[in-house]
């Protein structure tokens, strides 16, 4: 029997401070991130004051917004395993996840050539603009891209530092999480290059590029701070794996049909980049030869707004959009059924149900 999803409270897009499942965790993680960056800024500016620009960009990437879902999943995975809510190790793990996310977003924007992030110019574009406005010598495009890569690298380095004192099992999970994210990103880029509309690839990318490091691995990471047994690991995977895929599928839908003023990202960018999403794979399956000329424009260097409109219409008319919405619903139902069977504290179960709603039915 389907779990009545309308009984799961929806969490608004502005999660920071809006939900008991996210707000208190987000505030603690935010303070930890501020402490780390303030300390490191002071240490390095004592060496070279010109490093202020690098740290300013890093602070923008890390503290400039975000839903803080990953630290929340980590925290409630920890509490669900019996962890002490006041323990600081879980906040360090949450800070590591946010720094890793900042790294991924900055590098992703460079790789995809994205124009916007959180309603502002993408990091590499903002840095290129700064170079041009200052009248510095050299190629502003190369400067912007190069410094953005360094900002991402710095975020990744500090993420690793946050995990240095965690238990050995937690550090192993962190290592796997980073590898999975990298492999997912590569397969995503390769799929775009090959114009591969295969559903198997799209599902794999949804799991590895975003789903695992958003939900499943943060749950494992949190529980590992207490002691991750085989039963709890399997239970968290049964909940986190389908929910992580639902999270990425929602991201795919928003990338094509979202409101740019809400998402803060260019709507249609996934189409212009030829991303191998399940939405695209379903459309290819359902439209057949009739839809092929329209879908052939996806990822084309000269793809225009007329092409995008035609692709969106095809997604709707072919039933691809409805199929993805059903896929999201099926995965969330599966996750919630699994959550009902996981041996966690009642508070953690309630919080994870709220987070499931936030991950799957968000609008940004």
N, C-alpha and C positions, 0 to 999 in steps of 0.2 A: 504494500500500500504506500502511495506517495506521502511523504511528510508534508504537512500543510505549510508551504513556504511563507504564506502571508502572516504566519504567527512568528516568524523570525523578524525582529525589528530591523528595518533598513537604516543604515548609517549614512548620513549625508556626506557629500564629497569632501567637505571641510572637516576632516576627521579629527584634526588636532583639537583636543579639548571637548569634543562633541560626544564622546562615547566612553563609558566606563571600560570598555574593552580596549580602547586605543589611547584616549587622552592622558591618563596618568603615566602610562608607559612612554608615550611620546614626549612628555615633558621631562621625564628623567633622562631619556636618551638625548634629547636636545641639550640639556645642561651638560651632559658628559661630552658631547661633541664640541660644545662651546669651550669647555675646559681644555680639551685636547688641542684645539686649534689656537686658542689664546696662548697656551704654554709654548707651542711650537713656533708660533709667530714671533713671540718674544725671544726665543732662543736663536732663531735664524736671522732675525733682523739685527741682532747684536753683531752678527757676522757681516751682513750686507744689507743695508737699508733698502736697496732696490728690489729685494725679495718681497717687499710689501705687495707688489703687483701680483705676484704668484699666489700669495696667501689670500689676497682679496678675491681672486678668481676662485680659489678653492672654497673659501667661505660662502661665496655665492652659490657654488654647485651643491654644497652640503647643507647649508642652512637656509637656502632660498626657497623652501617649500617642499611639498611632498606629503604623502598620506601616512607614512611611517607604519605601513601594514606589516612589513617584514619583521621589525622589532617586536610588534604586537604578537605575531604568530610565534616567534621565539619565546617571548615572555610567558605566554599562556601554555606553550608546550612544556616549559619549565615548571610552571605552577601545577599543571595537570599531572606531572610526574612526581609531585610532592615537594617541589622546591620552595624554599623560604622566599616570599615575595620581596623581602628587604635586602636580599643578597645582591651585591654589586656586580658579580661576575656576569649575570644575565643582562645587565645594562651595558657592560663592555661588549658582550656578544651582539646586542642590538645596535650599538654604535658601529661595530665592524660591518654589520649588514648594510647600514645606511651609507657608510663610506664606500663599500663595494658597489652599491646601487649608483652612487654619484659617479664613480669611475665608469660604470657601464653606460650610463646615460651620456656622459661627455664624449666617450669614444664612439658610441653608437651614432651620435649626431655627426661626428666627423665622417664615419664610414658611409652614412646614408646621405650626407649633404643636406641635413635638415635645417630649416630656416629658424624655427621657433622651438623653445622649450619652456614650459610653464608660463606661456604668454610673453616671454622675452626673447630677444635674439639668442640663438644657440651660442654656446660659449665661443666656439671658434670664429663665428661671425662677429661677435662683440669685440673680440681681441683684434680681429682684422680691422674693424672700424677704428678702434683705439690707435692702432699703428698708423692708419691713414690720417686721422685727425691730428696726431702729434707731428706728422711730417717726418717720421723716421726714415732712414735709408733702408733699402732692401725691398723684398716682395712682401706686401702686407698679407696676402693670402697665405704664403708659406709661414709667416710669423704666427698668424692666428691659428692655423692648423697645428703647428709645432708646439706652441705654448698650451693649447688645449689638450694635446696628447700628454704633455708633462703634468698638467693639472689632474688628469685622470690617473696617471701613474702615481702621483703623490697621494691621491685618495686611496689607491690600492695599497700603497706601502703602509699608510696609517691604519687601514683596515686590518692588515696582517699584524701590525703591532698591537692592536686591541685584542687579538686572539693569543698573543704570546704566552700569557700566564694561565690560559684555560687548560683543563685536563687533556691528556693525550688523545682520548677518543674524540673530544671536541675539535682538537686541531686537525685530526684526520678527516672529520666531517667537513671542516672548513676547506681543506685541500680539495676534496671531492666536489664540493659546491662550486668552487672556482673553476675546476676543470669542466664540469657540466655546462656552466654558463658559456665558457669559451667554445666548446664543441657545438653547442646549440647556435651560437652566433655564426660560426663558420658554415654550418649546414644551411642556415637561413640565407647567407650571402651567396652560397653556391647554388641554391635553388633559384634565386633571382637571376643569377648569371645564366643558368641553363633553361630559364623559363619553364621550370618543372612544376606542373599543376597537380602532382600526385597527392592523394589524400594521406598516404602513409608518411610522406615527408612532412606535410603540413602538421600532422599530429605529433610527429617526433619533435619538430621545432617548437611547437606550443609547449611541450613538456620540458624540453631541455633549455631553451633560450630564456624562458621566463618562469614557467610553472614551478619547476623544482626549487629554484633559488628564492621564489616568492613565498611559497607555502610549505612544501614538504620538508626541505632541508632546514629552514628555520625551526620547524617543530622538532626535528631530530636534534638540532644543535642545542635548543633549550633543554630538552630532556637529558641530553648527554652530560649536562652540568650536574645532574643528580645521579645519573647512572641509567643509561638507555638499555633496557632489557629487550629481548627479541620480540616479546608479545607487544610491548608498547611501540617499538619501532614499526612493526607490521601494521598496528592499528593507526598510527599517525600517517603511514604511507597510504593506507586504504582511504583515509580522509583527505590527506593533503594532495595526493597525486591527481585525482579527478578535479579537485577544487582549483589546483594550480593551472590545469588545462583550461578550466572555465574562465579563470582570470585572463589568460592570454587570448582566448576566443573573444571575450568582451573587448579587449584591447583592439583586436582586429576589426570588430564591428565599429568601434568608435573611430578608428583610423580612417574609415570610409564614410560613415554616416553621422559622426559626432558633430558637435558644435564647437568650432575652433575657439570661440570666446570662453568656453567652459573647459575644454581639454587642454588649452594652452599649447597645442601642437598643430601643425598644418594638416588639415583634413584632406585626404587624397594622396598624401605622401607615399603610403604603402603601395598604391596603384602605380605611381610614377616610378617607384623603385622596383616594381615587380615582385614584391614580397610573396613567398609561397605560403599563403594563408589557407586555412580550411574554407574560408568564404570563396576564395578564388577556385580552389579544387572542386568544391561542390558545384559552382557555376559551370566549370568545364565539363563535368560529368553530366549535368542536367540539360545543358543547352546544345551539346553536340556540335554538329557541323554548322548549324545556324548561328551559334554564338561564337564560333572560332574567329571570324574576322574582327569582332568587337574585342574579344579577349587578347587577340594578337597585338593590340595597341597597349596593353598593360606592360609597363616597363620600357616602352619605346622612348628613345631620347627626346623625340618631338611630341610626346603625348600632351594633349591640350585639354582645356576645360570641357569641350564638347565630347571628347573621348571619355573623360571621367564620368560625365553625365550618362552617357550610353552604357558604361560598365555598371554604374549604380542601378540603372533601370533593369539591366540584365540580371543583376544579383537578386532583385526583387521579383521580376517576372519569372525567372527560372525556378524560384523557390529556394535559392541558395541561402538568402538571408534568413528565411523561416527555418531552414534546416540547421543553420548555425545556432539560432536561438533555441531550437529544440535540443541541440547538442549541449548547450550550456545548461539548460534545465536538467537534462538527464545526468550530467556530471555533478551538479550541485545536489540533486536528490541522492545520488550514489554516495557522495561525501557525507551528507547528513545522516544517512542510514548507517554508514560506517562509524561516524562519531557517536551514535547512540550505543554502539557496542564497545567503544574504547574505554578502558579502565582508567578514567581520570577523575579529578575532583569535580563536584557539581559546578563550582564557580568557573572552572576552566571550560567545561562543556558548554555552558551558557555563553561565555565570551567567544569561544570558537564558532558557535552558531551565528553570532552577530557578525563576526569577521567574514564568515562565508557569504553572508548577504552583501557585505561591503565589497568583497572581491568580485562577485559575479554580477551585481546589478548597479554598479557605479555609473556615473555619467562623465567621468574624467579619468 
